[in-house]
Amino acid sequence: MSDPRTVLVPEGLEGERVDAALARLFGLSRTRAADLAAGGGVSVNGTVVGKSHRVRAADLLEVTLPSAGPSPTLEIIAEPVPGMGIVHDDDDIVVVDKPVGVAAHPSVGWSGPNVLAGLKAAGYRVATSGASERQGIVSRLDVGTSGLMVVCKSERAYSLLKRAFKERRVEKTYHALVQGLPDPLVGTIDAPIGRHPGHDYKFAVMDSGRHAVTHYTLLEAFRHASLLEVGLETGRTHQIRVHMAAIRHPCVGDPLYGADPVLAKRLGLERQWLHAMELGFEHPGSGEWVTFTSTYPADLHHALDVLAAG
């Protein structure tokens, strides 16, 4: 079984290789995109092309994605993750500062680095609760989103934090650079999110979706974009990206949700400008409220510097 997807190449991806364009447009890993092209699953304007083919604006890009089948058992294989920082470590939890391009855990179709493999390579033991490939994971970040994640090392910590996330007793604060200037400057987006009916790896605001609430506050306004502080009440997949796109202010560098690739290229961005800045919760061991913070990685800093320079 297969699942064909079709999209017109936007102007900002003019001259990109097919594998890079697929990765940006469909949220695939670069390796998976290259594998699809090598298997004859990618065509441009009706002609099958290889991974190194260069696309042009307005090309009709078609890719055949394998349909989801039974999930195989995934093993966590130790693999160092360069740039992954350890913000906090104790008997119950380890708080990780995840770099961009790193998944939370192994998954079908992802052959790149992941947090659990990095922790295993560094000698950390995590809770065995949950699916085998998600041991200790109580919340996740997208591959293209950097910042803070907590992984549980004890079974008790896993149980308590899993419940805390479910009951919305965890404070999750992000910074997002979005296109344009939101009106109002401080607002709440309360709109249900579900899987997009026509696109794999994409979500949308839809009546049949799950309840989702996002709060935002303007931190700084630039000529073409705005830096926001974003707080989440819920934790739906792609929630910030979907909600900001729904009010016509997509995250800069996020073509999957309608961002302008030309602006992303000018700012040197190869992913959405979105960073998990702060994480606060009741510590599962001590019961005390703890808060952890992160700083912007280099690519996000650079984008802000370019905007500030005019």
C-alpha positions as CSV (number, residue, x, y, z in Angstrom):
1,M,0.0,0.0,0.0
2,S,1.2,3.6,-0.7
3,D,0.0,7.1,-0.1
4,P,0.7,9.7,-2.9
5,R,1.2,13.4,-1.9
6,T,1.5,16.3,-4.2
7,V,2.7,19.9,-3.7
8,L,3.8,22.9,-5.8
9,V,7.4,23.9,-4.9
10,P,7.4,27.4,-3.3
11,E,9.7,30.1,-4.6
12,G,11.9,29.9,-1.5
13,L,13.0,26.4,-2.3
14,E,14.1,27.2,-5.8
15,G,17.3,25.3,-6.6
16,E,17.1,23.0,-3.6
17,R,17.8,19.3,-4.0
18,V,14.8,17.0,-4.0
19,D,15.7,15.3,-0.7
20,A,16.1,18.7,1.0
21,A,12.8,20.0,-0.5
22,L,10.9,16.9,0.7
23,A,12.4,17.2,4.2
24,R,11.2,20.8,4.4
25,L,7.8,20.4,2.9
26,F,6.6,17.0,4.4
27,G,8.5,17.0,7.7
28,L,10.6,13.9,6.7
29,S,14.1,13.2,7.7
30,R,16.7,14.0,5.0
31,T,17.7,10.3,5.0
32,R,14.2,9.1,4.5
33,A,13.5,11.6,1.7
34,A,16.7,10.4,0.0
35,D,15.6,6.8,0.4
36,L,12.2,7.5,-1.2
37,A,13.8,9.1,-4.1
38,A,16.3,6.3,-4.6
39,G,13.3,3.9,-4.6
40,G,11.6,5.7,-7.4
41,G,8.9,7.2,-5.2
42,V,9.5,10.9,-6.2
43,S,8.6,12.7,-9.4
44,V,8.8,16.3,-10.6
45,N,6.4,17.4,-13.3
46,G,5.5,13.8,-14.0
47,T,9.1,12.5,-14.3
48,V,10.7,10.3,-11.7
49,V,13.8,12.0,-10.3
50,G,16.7,11.1,-8.0
51,K,17.6,12.7,-4.7
52,S,20.1,15.2,-6.2
53,H,17.7,16.7,-8.7
54,R,17.3,20.4,-8.3
55,V,13.7,21.7,-8.1
56,R,12.4,25.0,-9.4
57,A,9.6,27.2,-8.1
58,A,6.1,26.0,-9.2
59,D,7.4,22.5,-10.0
60,L,4.7,19.8,-9.3
61,L,6.5,17.6,-6.7
62,E,4.9,14.2,-6.1
63,V,6.1,11.7,-3.5
64,T,4.7,8.3,-2.7
65,L,4.8,7.6,1.0
66,P,4.5,4.1,2.4
67,S,1.2,3.7,4.2
68,A,1.4,3.0,7.9
69,G,1.4,-0.7,8.7
70,P,1.9,-2.7,12.0
71,S,4.5,-0.9,14.0
72,P,7.7,-3.0,14.4
73,T,9.5,-3.3,17.7
74,L,12.0,-0.6,17.9
75,E,15.2,-0.9,19.9
76,I,17.1,1.9,21.6
77,I,20.6,1.7,20.3
78,A,23.2,3.8,22.1
79,E,24.4,6.6,19.9
80,P,26.0,9.9,21.1
81,V,24.1,13.1,20.2
82,P,26.4,16.0,19.6
83,G,25.2,19.2,21.2
84,M,22.7,17.6,23.5
85,G,23.0,19.3,26.9
86,I,22.1,17.9,30.4
87,V,20.4,20.7,32.3
88,H,19.6,18.6,35.4
89,D,20.2,15.1,36.6
90,D,19.1,13.2,39.8
91,D,17.8,9.8,40.8
92,D,14.3,10.5,39.4
93,I,14.7,12.7,36.2
94,V,17.1,14.0,33.7
95,V,16.3,17.3,32.0
96,V,17.7,17.5,28.4
97,D,18.3,20.6,26.2
98,K,17.6,19.0,22.9
99,P,19.3,20.3,19.7
100,V,17.4,20.7,16.4
101,G,17.4,17.6,14.2
102,V,17.1,15.2,17.1
103,A,13.9,13.1,17.8
104,A,12.7,12.4,21.3
105,H,12.8,8.6,20.7
106,P,13.2,6.0,17.9
107,S,10.3,5.8,15.4
108,V,9.4,4.2,12.1
109,G,10.9,6.2,9.2
110,W,13.3,8.2,11.4
111,S,17.0,7.1,11.1
112,G,18.5,10.2,12.6
113,P,19.7,10.8,16.2
114,N,17.3,10.6,19.2
115,V,17.3,11.7,22.9
116,L,17.0,8.2,24.4
117,A,19.9,6.9,22.2
118,G,22.0,9.8,23.3
119,L,21.2,9.2,27.0
120,K,22.0,5.5,26.7
121,A,25.3,6.3,25.0
122,A,26.1,8.7,27.9
123,G,25.4,5.9,30.5
124,Y,22.0,7.1,31.7
125,R,19.3,4.5,32.7
126,V,15.7,5.6,32.2
127,A,12.4,4.2,33.4
128,T,11.1,1.1,31.5
129,S,7.5,2.2,31.6
130,G,5.8,3.0,28.4
131,A,6.4,1.6,24.9
132,S,9.8,0.0,24.5
133,E,11.0,2.7,22.2
134,R,9.7,5.5,24.4
135,Q,11.0,4.5,27.8
136,G,10.8,7.3,30.3
137,I,9.4,9.8,27.8
138,V,6.5,11.8,29.3
139,S,6.4,14.6,26.7
140,R,8.1,15.2,23.3
141,L,9.4,17.9,21.1
142,D,9.3,17.9,17.3
143,V,12.6,17.0,15.5
144,G,12.7,20.6,14.2
145,T,12.1,22.2,17.6
146,S,14.9,22.7,20.1
147,G,14.8,23.1,23.9
148,L,13.9,21.4,27.1
149,M,12.6,17.9,27.6
150,V,12.3,15.8,30.8
151,V,13.0,12.1,30.8
152,C,12.1,9.9,33.8
153,K,14.7,7.6,35.4
154,S,12.5,6.0,38.0
155,E,9.2,4.2,37.6
156,R,7.6,6.5,40.3
157,A,8.8,9.6,38.5
158,Y,7.3,8.3,35.2
159,S,3.9,7.6,36.8
160,L,3.7,11.0,38.6
161,L,5.0,13.2,35.8
162,K,2.9,11.4,33.2
163,R,-0.2,12.2,35.3
164,A,1.0,15.8,35.8
165,F,1.3,16.4,32.1
166,K,-2.1,14.8,31.5
167,E,-3.7,17.0,34.2
168,R,-2.0,20.1,32.9
169,R,0.0,20.8,36.0
170,V,3.2,21.4,34.1
171,E,4.2,24.9,32.9
172,K,5.6,24.8,29.4
173,T,7.0,28.1,28.0
174,Y,8.2,28.5,24.4
175,H,9.6,31.3,22.4
176,A,8.4,31.5,18.8
177,L,9.3,33.9,16.0
178,V,6.2,34.3,13.8
179,Q,5.5,36.2,10.6
180,G,3.9,39.6,10.9
181,L,2.4,41.2,14.0
182,P,-0.4,39.4,15.8
183,D,-3.5,41.4,16.8
184,P,-4.0,41.5,19.7
185,L,-0.5,41.6,21.0
186,V,-1.5,39.4,23.9
187,G,-4.0,36.6,23.2
188,T,-5.3,33.1,23.6
189,I,-6.0,30.6,20.8
190,D,-8.6,28.1,21.8
191,A,-9.2,25.8,18.8
192,P,-9.3,22.0,18.5
193,I,-6.5,20.3,16.6
194,G,-6.7,17.0,14.6
195,R,-4.7,15.2,12.0
196,H,-4.9,16.9,8.6
197,P,-7.2,14.8,6.3
198,G,-5.0,15.3,3.2
199,H,-1.4,15.3,4.5
200,D,0.7,12.9,6.5
201,Y,2.8,14.5,9.2
202,K,0.5,17.5,9.3
203,F,-2.2,18.7,11.7
204,A,-4.9,21.4,11.4
205,V,-7.6,23.2,13.4
206,M,-10.7,21.2,12.9
207,D,-14.0,20.7,14.7
208,S,-13.4,17.0,15.1
209,G,-9.9,17.6,16.7
210,R,-8.8,17.5,20.3
211,H,-9.2,20.5,22.7
212,A,-6.1,22.7,22.4
213,V,-5.3,26.1,24.1
214,T,-2.3,28.3,23.4
215,H,-1.5,31.7,25.1
216,Y,0.9,34.1,23.6
217,T,2.5,37.5,24.5
218,L,4.5,39.8,22.3
219,L,8.1,40.1,23.4
220,E,9.6,42.1,20.5
221,A,8.3,43.3,17.1
222,F,10.6,43.4,14.1
223,R,9.9,44.7,10.6
224,H,8.6,41.4,9.2
225,A,8.2,39.2,12.2
226,S,7.4,39.1,15.9
227,L,9.0,37.3,18.8
228,L,6.4,35.8,21.1
229,E,6.4,34.1,24.5
230,V,4.0,31.1,24.2
231,G,2.4,29.1,27.0
232,L,0.6,25.8,26.4
233,E,-2.3,24.6,28.4
234,T,-2.5,21.4,26.3
235,G,0.2,19.5,24.5
236,R,-1.1,18.5,21.0
237,T,1.3,17.5,18.2
238,H,2.5,20.7,16.4
239,Q,0.2,22.8,18.6
240,I,2.1,26.1,18.4
241,R,2.8,25.7,14.7
242,V,-0.8,24.8,13.9
243,H,-2.4,27.6,16.1
244,M,-0.1,30.3,14.8
245,A,-0.7,29.3,11.2
246,A,-4.5,29.3,11.9
247,I,-4.3,33.0,12.8
248,R,-2.2,33.7,9.7
249,H,1.1,34.2,11.6
250,P,3.0,30.9,11.0
251,C,6.3,30.3,12.7
252,V,9.2,31.7,10.6
253,G,10.9,28.8,8.7
254,D,7.9,26.5,8.8
255,P,6.8,25.9,5.1
256,L,4.7,22.9,6.2
257,Y,2.4,25.4,7.8
258,G,2.5,28.2,5.3
259,A,5.6,30.2,6.2
260,D,7.4,32.2,3.6
261,P,10.5,30.3,2.5
262,V,12.1,33.5,1.2
263,L,12.1,35.0,4.6
264,A,13.6,31.9,6.1
265,K,16.4,31.8,3.6
266,R,17.2,35.5,4.3
267,L,17.5,34.7,8.0
268,G,19.5,31.5,7.4
269,L,16.9,29.3,8.9
270,E,16.5,25.6,7.9
271,R,13.8,24.9,10.4
272,Q,10.9,26.6,12.3
273,W,12.0,29.3,14.8
274,L,10.6,27.6,17.9
275,H,12.4,26.9,21.1
276,A,11.2,25.3,24.4
277,M,12.6,27.9,26.8
278,E,11.2,26.9,30.2
279,L,9.8,23.8,32.0
280,G,8.3,23.9,35.5
281,F,6.7,21.1,37.5
282,E,6.4,19.5,40.9
283,H,9.5,17.3,41.3
284,P,8.4,13.7,41.5
285,G,10.9,13.0,44.3
286,S,11.0,16.0,46.6
287,G,7.5,17.4,45.8
288,E,9.0,20.8,45.4
289,W,8.2,23.0,42.4
290,V,11.2,23.1,40.1
291,T,11.9,25.3,37.0
292,F,14.5,24.7,34.3
293,T,15.5,27.2,31.6
294,S,17.3,27.1,28.3
295,T,18.9,29.7,26.0
296,Y,18.6,30.2,22.2
297,P,20.8,28.0,20.0
298,A,23.1,29.7,17.4
299,D,20.7,29.5,14.4
300,L,17.9,31.2,16.3
301,H,20.2,33.9,17.6
302,H,21.5,34.5,14.1
303,A,18.0,35.0,12.7
304,L,17.1,37.5,15.4
305,D,20.4,39.4,14.7
306,V,19.5,39.6,11.0
307,L,16.1,41.0,11.8
308,A,17.4,43.5,14.3
309,A,19.9,44.8,11.7
310,G,17.0,45.6,9.5
